[in-house]
């Protein structure tokens, strides 16, 4: 694969500004979420967002505000991680998270239902959650591409998500055995381009190192150019990537 030329330092600096730090564990605690928010403010600039379970959205927003980091967004992961088929449950989670402090919602698409033949529940769920986000809230749709697998199915779901009001398409939850690949990323990016390039892209699932981050940024920039890679269009989602990026910039974690 041809590489988009940028120095390692420039790529690492850019990637930090696109990073979405995550803590999405059933045993997450108040202390862990506060520490996550504190990590979001690095010596070389703030990350784009933190992603937490809905019950921690308010805590994350208050913590970031107390750190004078209002620009760091709080993303609440709903219907997570298994992508259930209940529209009302996902809608309720979204409504609650937005009320308590989330800036954005990350909705796991009901991938099992889709693979079982129900092609309507996904669209209904996206539309319902989009409405609960209101005018200000962004809505990410996590596709779980490693489970959907078939490129045609992934492409079809991408187009449905965009039509129903997605703000971002995301590759994976990172909680399934099969994560994301650069091939899956290209399918999402092609669908975004076909639909007018007004929807952003998030890479998640196998984005733990500088080299992996660079691979996904190269794919994006080859399609849309270097100026498209900014936080309202591109995010790199993960829990362990930050340390590797800081190392490239000579900063001790």
Buried (B, 14 or more C-beta within 10 A) or exposed (E): EEEBEBEEEEBBBBBBBBBBBBBBEEEBEEEBBBEBBEBBBBEBEBBBBBBBBBBBBBBBBBBBBEBEBEEBBBBBBBBBBBBBBBBEEBBBBBBBBBEBBBBBBBBBBBBBBBBEEEEEBBBBBBBBBBEBBEEEBBBBBBBBBBBBEEBEBBBBBBBBBBEBBBBBBBBBBBBBEBBBBBEBBBBBBBBBEEBEBEBBBBBBBBBBBBEBBBBBBBBBBBBBEBEBBEBEBBBBBBBEBBBBBBBBBEBEE
